[in-house]
Amino acid sequence: MRGLVLKSTGKWYEVLAEDGEHWQCRIRGKFRMKGLRTTNPISVGDHVIFEDEESEGRGVIKEIEARKNYIIRKSVNLSKEAHIVASNVDQAFLFATVKLPRTSVGFIDRFLVTAEAYSIKAIVVFNKIDLLDEEGKEELGFLVKTYESVGYEVRQISAETGEGTQELYDELAGKTNMLTGHSGVGKSTFVNKTNPGLNIKTDEISELYKKGKHTTTNAEMHILDNGGYIIDTPGIKGFGIVDIPKNELHHYFPEMFALLPDCKFHNCLHIGEPKCAVKVAVENGQVPESRYKSYTTMYSDDEDETYRSGY
C-alpha cells in the first residue's frame, strides 16, 4: 500500500493511505539505521510503501519514495548530522511580524537562503498588521518594498481581524504548504480562523519577553477543507539548515547572483574585489543595503570555509 506520512511520534508514524484510512506504522530496526545520517529517516510529507502488520490499523513501512525536495535543520542530537523537518514541499510561507514579536531582517534572509538552497518557493507573510502604528506601518512598507524588489512574493494579513486571510488561504488549495516562523507570529491562529475544524493549539505572547510561547512541538501535516495540506512546524528561534560553501553563498541571493556576469572576476564574492557589480548596485540602490548586509554577516559567521545557515 502507498501512503503519506502526516505525523511522527517517536517510533510510530501516522500514515494516510490512498483509500483515506489512517494507519499507525513503524519501521524495522535495520531499515531505521541503514546508512542514514539523520535522526529521523522518515519525515512528514514523505510518500511511503507499507504493508499490513496483521494488527488492526497498524503497518510496517517498507520503502520511502524518492523526495522531490526536503528541508532539514541541525539536530540537537550530536551523534547525527541533521533532522528532516519536512519533505515534498510545494511552497513555504514564512510568517513574520513587525512587532509582538519582532522578526529581524537577518532571520527572514536566512530563511530565504534556505528555501533557495532547497529549491522551495518561498512567500513572506507579514501578519498582525492591525497592531501597527504609523512608525510600524512605515517599517512594514520598507520591508515589503525590499522583498518585492528582489523578486519575492509578499503577503500582508491580520489573522486576528481576518484581513487578507481568505486570499492567502486560497493559495494553499491543492498544494503541500509549509508554515514556519518564530513562535507567536500567528501561524496557528491563521489556520484556525480559516479552517476552524483543525483547532490547532495557540498561546498568548509572553508579556515578560514579548515573544511567542512554543505551542507546536513537532512538525505535523494537516488536511485542509480546500484540498491542500499544511505542514505546521515548531516555532523557531534559529537552527542550522544546510551546509553551503562560502564561495557559493551569494548564489542564494537571486538579485546578487544575477549580477555576477557583470563583475570583473567570474568568481567574485562581492566582499573586497575591485569592479564588483554587486557593490555598485548596492550603492545605487539596485540591491537593497539590508540584503547585502545580511549576506556579509552570513559570510563572516564562521571561520571555516562552510556557512551553516541558522535561521
Contacts in CASP RR format, 6 or more apart in sequence:
PFRMAT RR
TARGET T0000
AUTHOR 0000-0000-0000
METHOD contacts of the structure
MODEL  1
MRGLVLKSTGKWYEVLAEDGEHWQCRIRGKFRMKGLRTTNPISVGDHVIF
EDEESEGRGVIKEIEARKNYIIRKSVNLSKEAHIVASNVDQAFLFATVKL
PRTSVGFIDRFLVTAEAYSIKAIVVFNKIDLLDEEGKEELGFLVKTYESV
GYEVRQISAETGEGTQELYDELAGKTNMLTGHSGVGKSTFVNKTNPGLNI
KTDEISELYKKGKHTTTNAEMHILDNGGYIIDTPGIKGFGIVDIPKNELH
HYFPEMFALLPDCKFHNCLHIGEPKCAVKVAVENGQVPESRYKSYTTMYS
DDEDETYRSGY
1 17 0 8 1.000
1 18 0 8 1.000
1 49 0 8 1.000
1 50 0 8 1.000
1 51 0 8 1.000
1 52 0 8 1.000
2 17 0 8 1.000
2 18 0 8 1.000
2 47 0 8 1.000
2 48 0 8 1.000
2 49 0 8 1.000
2 50 0 8 1.000
2 65 0 8 1.000
3 15 0 8 1.000
3 16 0 8 1.000
3 17 0 8 1.000
3 18 0 8 1.000
3 47 0 8 1.000
3 48 0 8 1.000
3 49 0 8 1.000
3 50 0 8 1.000
4 15 0 8 1.000
4 16 0 8 1.000
4 45 0 8 1.000
4 46 0 8 1.000
4 47 0 8 1.000
4 48 0 8 1.000
4 221 0 8 1.000
5 13 0 8 1.000
5 14 0 8 1.000
5 15 0 8 1.000
5 42 0 8 1.000
5 43 0 8 1.000
5 44 0 8 1.000
5 45 0 8 1.000
5 46 0 8 1.000
5 47 0 8 1.000
5 48 0 8 1.000
5 221 0 8 1.000
6 14 0 8 1.000
6 15 0 8 1.000
6 16 0 8 1.000
6 22 0 8 1.000
6 44 0 8 1.000
6 45 0 8 1.000
6 220 0 8 1.000
6 221 0 8 1.000
6 222 0 8 1.000
6 223 0 8 1.000
7 13 0 8 1.000
7 14 0 8 1.000
7 44 0 8 1.000
7 218 0 8 1.000
7 220 0 8 1.000
7 221 0 8 1.000
8 14 0 8 1.000
8 40 0 8 1.000
8 42 0 8 1.000
8 43 0 8 1.000
8 44 0 8 1.000
8 218 0 8 1.000
8 219 0 8 1.000
9 218 0 8 1.000
11 26 0 8 1.000
11 27 0 8 1.000
12 24 0 8 1.000
12 25 0 8 1.000
12 26 0 8 1.000
13 24 0 8 1.000
13 25 0 8 1.000
13 26 0 8 1.000
13 27 0 8 1.000
13 42 0 8 1.000
13 48 0 8 1.000
13 61 0 8 1.000
14 22 0 8 1.000
14 23 0 8 1.000
14 24 0 8 1.000
14 25 0 8 1.000
15 22 0 8 1.000
15 23 0 8 1.000
15 24 0 8 1.000
15 25 0 8 1.000
15 48 0 8 1.000
15 50 0 8 1.000
15 59 0 8 1.000
15 61 0 8 1.000
16 22 0 8 1.000
16 23 0 8 1.000
16 223 0 8 1.000
17 23 0 8 1.000
21 57 0 8 1.000
22 57 0 8 1.000
23 50 0 8 1.000
23 57 0 8 1.000
23 58 0 8 1.000
23 59 0 8 1.000
24 57 0 8 1.000
24 58 0 8 1.000
24 59 0 8 1.000
25 48 0 8 1.000
25 50 0 8 1.000
25 58 0 8 1.000
25 59 0 8 1.000
25 60 0 8 1.000
25 61 0 8 1.000
26 53 0 8 1.000
26 58 0 8 1.000
26 59 0 8 1.000
26 60 0 8 1.000
26 61 0 8 1.000
27 41 0 8 1.000
27 42 0 8 1.000
27 60 0 8 1.000
27 61 0 8 1.000
28 60 0 8 1.000
31 41 0 8 1.000
31 61 0 8 1.000
31 62 0 8 1.000
32 41 0 8 1.000
34 41 0 8 1.000
37 80 0 8 1.000
37 81 0 8 1.000
37 82 0 8 1.000
38 72 0 8 1.000
38 75 0 8 1.000
38 80 0 8 1.000
38 81 0 8 1.000
38 82 0 8 1.000
38 83 0 8 1.000
38 84 0 8 1.000
39 75 0 8 1.000
39 77 0 8 1.000
39 80 0 8 1.000
39 82 0 8 1.000
39 83 0 8 1.000
40 83 0 8 1.000
40 84 0 8 1.000
41 64 0 8 1.000
42 48 0 8 1.000
42 61 0 8 1.000
42 64 0 8 1.000
43 70 0 8 1.000
43 84 0 8 1.000
43 85 0 8 1.000
43 86 0 8 1.000
43 87 0 8 1.000
43 219 0 8 1.000
44 85 0 8 1.000
44 86 0 8 1.000
44 87 0 8 1.000
44 219 0 8 1.000
44 220 0 8 1.000
44 221 0 8 1.000
44 231 0 8 1.000
45 86 0 8 1.000
45 87 0 8 1.000
45 88 0 8 1.000
45 89 0 8 1.000
45 176 0 8 1.000
45 221 0 8 1.000
45 231 0 8 1.000
46 64 0 8 1.000
46 65 0 8 1.000
46 67 0 8 1.000
46 87 0 8 1.000
46 88 0 8 1.000
47 64 0 8 1.000
47 65 0 8 1.000
47 88 0 8 1.000
48 61 0 8 1.000
48 62 0 8 1.000
48 63 0 8 1.000
48 64 0 8 1.000
48 65 0 8 1.000
49 61 0 8 1.000
49 62 0 8 1.000
49 63 0 8 1.000
49 65 0 8 1.000
50 59 0 8 1.000
50 60 0 8 1.000
50 61 0 8 1.000
50 62 0 8 1.000
51 59 0 8 1.000
51 60 0 8 1.000
51 62 0 8 1.000
52 58 0 8 1.000
52 59 0 8 1.000
53 59 0 8 1.000
53 60 0 8 1.000
67 87 0 8 1.000
67 88 0 8 1.000
68 88 0 8 1.000
69 87 0 8 1.000
69 88 0 8 1.000
69 89 0 8 1.000
69 118 0 8 1.000
69 119 0 8 1.000
69 120 0 8 1.000
70 84 0 8 1.000
70 85 0 8 1.000
70 86 0 8 1.000
70 87 0 8 1.000
70 88 0 8 1.000
70 89 0 8 1.000
70 118 0 8 1.000
71 84 0 8 1.000
71 85 0 8 1.000
71 86 0 8 1.000
71 87 0 8 1.000
71 89 0 8 1.000
71 92 0 8 1.000
71 114 0 8 1.000
71 115 0 8 1.000
71 118 0 8 1.000
71 120 0 8 1.000
71 178 0 8 1.000
71 241 0 8 1.000
72 82 0 8 1.000
72 83 0 8 1.000
72 84 0 8 1.000
72 85 0 8 1.000
72 241 0 8 1.000
72 242 0 8 1.000
73 82 0 8 1.000
73 83 0 8 1.000
73 85 0 8 1.000
73 239 0 8 1.000
73 240 0 8 1.000
73 241 0 8 1.000
74 81 0 8 1.000
74 82 0 8 1.000
74 83 0 8 1.000
74 239 0 8 1.000
74 240 0 8 1.000
74 241 0 8 1.000
74 308 0 8 1.000
74 310 0 8 1.000
75 81 0 8 1.000
75 82 0 8 1.000
75 83 0 8 1.000
76 83 0 8 1.000
77 83 0 8 1.000
85 178 0 8 1.000
85 219 0 8 1.000
85 233 0 8 1.000
86 178 0 8 1.000
86 219 0 8 1.000
86 231 0 8 1.000
86 233 0 8 1.000
88 176 0 8 1.000
89 120 0 8 1.000
89 176 0 8 1.000
89 177 0 8 1.000
89 178 0 8 1.000
89 231 0 8 1.000
90 121 0 8 1.000
90 175 0 8 1.000
90 176 0 8 1.000
90 177 0 8 1.000
91 120 0 8 1.000
91 121 0 8 1.000
91 122 0 8 1.000
91 123 0 8 1.000
91 171 0 8 1.000
91 175 0 8 1.000
91 177 0 8 1.000
91 178 0 8 1.000
92 115 0 8 1.000
92 120 0 8 1.000
92 121 0 8 1.000
92 122 0 8 1.000
92 123 0 8 1.000
92 177 0 8 1.000
92 178 0 8 1.000
92 179 0 8 1.000
92 180 0 8 1.000
93 122 0 8 1.000
93 123 0 8 1.000
93 124 0 8 1.000
93 125 0 8 1.000
93 155 0 8 1.000
93 168 0 8 1.000
93 177 0 8 1.000
93 178 0 8 1.000
93 179 0 8 1.000
93 180 0 8 1.000
94 108 0 8 1.000
94 111 0 8 1.000
94 112 0 8 1.000
94 122 0 8 1.000
94 123 0 8 1.000
94 124 0 8 1.000
94 125 0 8 1.000
94 180 0 8 1.000
94 181 0 8 1.000
95 125 0 8 1.000
95 127 0 8 1.000
95 179 0 8 1.000
95 180 0 8 1.000
95 181 0 8 1.000
95 182 0 8 1.000
95 185 0 8 1.000
95 186 0 8 1.000
95 187 0 8 1.000
95 190 0 8 1.000
96 103 0 8 1.000
96 107 0 8 1.000
96 108 0 8 1.000
96 124 0 8 1.000
96 125 0 8 1.000
96 126 0 8 1.000
96 127 0 8 1.000
96 143 0 8 1.000
96 181 0 8 1.000
96 182 0 8 1.000
96 185 0 8 1.000
97 103 0 8 1.000
97 126 0 8 1.000
97 127 0 8 1.000
97 128 0 8 1.000
97 182 0 8 1.000
97 184 0 8 1.000
97 185 0 8 1.000
97 186 0 8 1.000
98 126 0 8 1.000
98 128 0 8 1.000
98 132 0 8 1.000
98 136 0 8 1.000
98 139 0 8 1.000
98 140 0 8 1.000
98 143 0 8 1.000
99 128 0 8 1.000
99 131 0 8 1.000
99 132 0 8 1.000
99 136 0 8 1.000
100 128 0 8 1.000
100 131 0 8 1.000
100 205 0 8 1.000
100 210 0 8 1.000
101 182 0 8 1.000
101 183 0 8 1.000
101 184 0 8 1.000
101 185 0 8 1.000
101 205 0 8 1.000
101 210 0 8 1.000
101 211 0 8 1.000
101 212 0 8 1.000
103 181 0 8 1.000
103 182 0 8 1.000
103 185 0 8 1.000
105 143 0 8 1.000
105 146 0 8 1.000
105 290 0 8 1.000
105 294 0 8 1.000
106 294 0 8 1.000
106 297 0 8 1.000
107 182 0 8 1.000
107 238 0 8 1.000
107 311 0 8 1.000
108 124 0 8 1.000
108 143 0 8 1.000
108 147 0 8 1.000
109 290 0 8 1.000
109 291 0 8 1.000
109 294 0 8 1.000
109 295 0 8 1.000
109 298 0 8 1.000
110 241 0 8 1.000
110 294 0 8 1.000
110 298 0 8 1.000
110 309 0 8 1.000
110 310 0 8 1.000
110 311 0 8 1.000
111 122 0 8 1.000
111 180 0 8 1.000
111 181 0 8 1.000
111 311 0 8 1.000
112 122 0 8 1.000
112 124 0 8 1.000
112 152 0 8 1.000
112 252 0 8 1.000
113 244 0 8 1.000
113 249 0 8 1.000
113 252 0 8 1.000
113 253 0 8 1.000
113 298 0 8 1.000
113 309 0 8 1.000
113 311 0 8 1.000
114 241 0 8 1.000
114 242 0 8 1.000
114 309 0 8 1.000
114 310 0 8 1.000
114 311 0 8 1.000
115 121 0 8 1.000
115 122 0 8 1.000
116 122 0 8 1.000
116 251 0 8 1.000
116 252 0 8 1.000
116 253 0 8 1.000
116 254 0 8 1.000
117 241 0 8 1.000
117 242 0 8 1.000
117 244 0 8 1.000
117 252 0 8 1.000
117 309 0 8 1.000
118 242 0 8 1.000
120 178 0 8 1.000
122 152 0 8 1.000
123 152 0 8 1.000
123 153 0 8 1.000
123 154 0 8 1.000
123 155 0 8 1.000
123 171 0 8 1.000
124 147 0 8 1.000
124 152 0 8 1.000
124 153 0 8 1.000
124 154 0 8 1.000
124 155 0 8 1.000
125 154 0 8 1.000
125 155 0 8 1.000
125 156 0 8 1.000
125 157 0 8 1.000
125 168 0 8 1.000
126 140 0 8 1.000
126 143 0 8 1.000
126 144 0 8 1.000
126 154 0 8 1.000
126 155 0 8 1.000
126 156 0 8 1.000
126 157 0 8 1.000
127 157 0 8 1.000
127 158 0 8 1.000
127 159 0 8 1.000
127 185 0 8 1.000
127 186 0 8 1.000
127 190 0 8 1.000
128 158 0 8 1.000
128 159 0 8 1.000
128 160 0 8 1.000
128 185 0 8 1.000
128 186 0 8 1.000
129 137 0 8 1.000
129 140 0 8 1.000
129 156 0 8 1.000
129 157 0 8 1.000
129 158 0 8 1.000
129 163 0 8 1.000
130 158 0 8 1.000
130 160 0 8 1.000
130 161 0 8 1.000
130 163 0 8 1.000
132 140 0 8 1.000
140 156 0 8 1.000
143 154 0 8 1.000
144 154 0 8 1.000
144 156 0 8 1.000
146 288 0 8 1.000
146 290 0 8 1.000
146 291 0 8 1.000
147 154 0 8 1.000
148 154 0 8 1.000
149 255 0 8 1.000
149 288 0 8 1.000
150 253 0 8 1.000
150 254 0 8 1.000
150 255 0 8 1.000
150 287 0 8 1.000
150 288 0 8 1.000
150 291 0 8 1.000
151 254 0 8 1.000
151 255 0 8 1.000
155 164 0 8 1.000
155 167 0 8 1.000
155 168 0 8 1.000
156 163 0 8 1.000
156 164 0 8 1.000
157 163 0 8 1.000
157 164 0 8 1.000
157 165 0 8 1.000
157 168 0 8 1.000
157 190 0 8 1.000
158 164 0 8 1.000
158 165 0 8 1.000
159 165 0 8 1.000
159 186 0 8 1.000
159 189 0 8 1.000
159 190 0 8 1.000
159 193 0 8 1.000
160 189 0 8 1.000
162 193 0 8 1.000
165 190 0 8 1.000
165 193 0 8 1.000
165 194 0 8 1.000
166 194 0 8 1.000
168 190 0 8 1.000
168 194 0 8 1.000
169 190 0 8 1.000
169 194 0 8 1.000
169 195 0 8 1.000
169 224 0 8 1.000
169 226 0 8 1.000
170 226 0 8 1.000
171 177 0 8 1.000
172 224 0 8 1.000
172 226 0 8 1.000
172 228 0 8 1.000
172 230 0 8 1.000
173 224 0 8 1.000
173 226 0 8 1.000
173 227 0 8 1.000
173 228 0 8 1.000
174 226 0 8 1.000
174 227 0 8 1.000
174 228 0 8 1.000
174 229 0 8 1.000
175 228 0 8 1.000
175 229 0 8 1.000
176 221 0 8 1.000
176 228 0 8 1.000
176 229 0 8 1.000
176 231 0 8 1.000
177 228 0 8 1.000
177 229 0 8 1.000
177 230 0 8 1.000
177 231 0 8 1.000
178 230 0 8 1.000
178 231 0 8 1.000
178 233 0 8 1.000
179 187 0 8 1.000
179 190 0 8 1.000
179 191 0 8 1.000
179 230 0 8 1.000
179 231 0 8 1.000
179 232 0 8 1.000
179 233 0 8 1.000
180 187 0 8 1.000
180 233 0 8 1.000
180 235 0 8 1.000
180 236 0 8 1.000
181 187 0 8 1.000
181 233 0 8 1.000
181 235 0 8 1.000
181 236 0 8 1.000
182 211 0 8 1.000
182 212 0 8 1.000
182 235 0 8 1.000
182 236 0 8 1.000
182 237 0 8 1.000
183 211 0 8 1.000
183 212 0 8 1.000
183 213 0 8 1.000
183 214 0 8 1.000
183 215 0 8 1.000
183 234 0 8 1.000
183 235 0 8 1.000
183 236 0 8 1.000
183 237 0 8 1.000
184 203 0 8 1.000
184 205 0 8 1.000
184 211 0 8 1.000
184 212 0 8 1.000
184 213 0 8 1.000
184 235 0 8 1.000
185 212 0 8 1.000
186 202 0 8 1.000
187 216 0 8 1.000
187 232 0 8 1.000
187 235 0 8 1.000
188 200 0 8 1.000
188 201 0 8 1.000
188 202 0 8 1.000
188 215 0 8 1.000
188 216 0 8 1.000
188 232 0 8 1.000
189 202 0 8 1.000
191 198 0 8 1.000
191 200 0 8 1.000
191 222 0 8 1.000
191 230 0 8 1.000
191 232 0 8 1.000
192 198 0 8 1.000
192 199 0 8 1.000
192 200 0 8 1.000
192 202 0 8 1.000
195 222 0 8 1.000
195 224 0 8 1.000
195 225 0 8 1.000
198 222 0 8 1.000
198 224 0 8 1.000
200 216 0 8 1.000
200 222 0 8 1.000
200 232 0 8 1.000
201 215 0 8 1.000
201 216 0 8 1.000
202 215 0 8 1.000
203 212 0 8 1.000
203 213 0 8 1.000
203 215 0 8 1.000
204 213 0 8 1.000
205 211 0 8 1.000
205 212 0 8 1.000
205 213 0 8 1.000
206 212 0 8 1.000
206 213 0 8 1.000
214 234 0 8 1.000
214 235 0 8 1.000
216 232 0 8 1.000
216 233 0 8 1.000
216 234 0 8 1.000
216 235 0 8 1.000
217 234 0 8 1.000
218 234 0 8 1.000
219 231 0 8 1.000
219 232 0 8 1.000
219 233 0 8 1.000
219 234 0 8 1.000
220 231 0 8 1.000
220 232 0 8 1.000
221 229 0 8 1.000
221 230 0 8 1.000
221 231 0 8 1.000
221 232 0 8 1.000
222 229 0 8 1.000
222 230 0 8 1.000
222 232 0 8 1.000
223 229 0 8 1.000
224 230 0 8 1.000
236 311 0 8 1.000
238 310 0 8 1.000
238 311 0 8 1.000
239 310 0 8 1.000
239 311 0 8 1.000
240 308 0 8 1.000
240 309 0 8 1.000
240 310 0 8 1.000
240 311 0 8 1.000
241 308 0 8 1.000
241 309 0 8 1.000
241 310 0 8 1.000
241 311 0 8 1.000
242 308 0 8 1.000
242 309 0 8 1.000
243 306 0 8 1.000
243 307 0 8 1.000
243 308 0 8 1.000
244 252 0 8 1.000
244 306 0 8 1.000
244 307 0 8 1.000
244 308 0 8 1.000
244 309 0 8 1.000
245 305 0 8 1.000
245 306 0 8 1.000
245 307 0 8 1.000
246 269 0 8 1.000
246 299 0 8 1.000
246 305 0 8 1.000
246 306 0 8 1.000
246 307 0 8 1.000
247 267 0 8 1.000
247 269 0 8 1.000
247 305 0 8 1.000
249 295 0 8 1.000
249 298 0 8 1.000
249 299 0 8 1.000
249 307 0 8 1.000
250 256 0 8 1.000
250 257 0 8 1.000
250 260 0 8 1.000
250 269 0 8 1.000
250 270 0 8 1.000
250 278 0 8 1.000
250 295 0 8 1.000
251 257 0 8 1.000
253 291 0 8 1.000
253 295 0 8 1.000
255 281 0 8 1.000
255 286 0 8 1.000
255 287 0 8 1.000
255 288 0 8 1.000
255 291 0 8 1.000
256 270 0 8 1.000
256 278 0 8 1.000
256 287 0 8 1.000
256 291 0 8 1.000
256 292 0 8 1.000
256 295 0 8 1.000
259 277 0 8 1.000
259 278 0 8 1.000
259 281 0 8 1.000
259 287 0 8 1.000
260 266 0 8 1.000
260 268 0 8 1.000
260 277 0 8 1.000
260 278 0 8 1.000
262 277 0 8 1.000
263 270 0 8 1.000
263 273 0 8 1.000
263 275 0 8 1.000
263 276 0 8 1.000
263 277 0 8 1.000
263 278 0 8 1.000
264 273 0 8 1.000
264 274 0 8 1.000
264 275 0 8 1.000
264 276 0 8 1.000
265 273 0 8 1.000
268 276 0 8 1.000
268 277 0 8 1.000
268 278 0 8 1.000
269 299 0 8 1.000
270 276 0 8 1.000
270 278 0 8 1.000
270 279 0 8 1.000
270 292 0 8 1.000
270 295 0 8 1.000
271 296 0 8 1.000
271 299 0 8 1.000
272 279 0 8 1.000
278 287 0 8 1.000
278 292 0 8 1.000
279 292 0 8 1.000
281 287 0 8 1.000
282 288 0 8 1.000
282 289 0 8 1.000
282 292 0 8 1.000
298 307 0 8 1.000
298 309 0 8 1.000
299 307 0 8 1.000
301 307 0 8 1.000
301 308 0 8 1.000
302 308 0 8 1.000
END
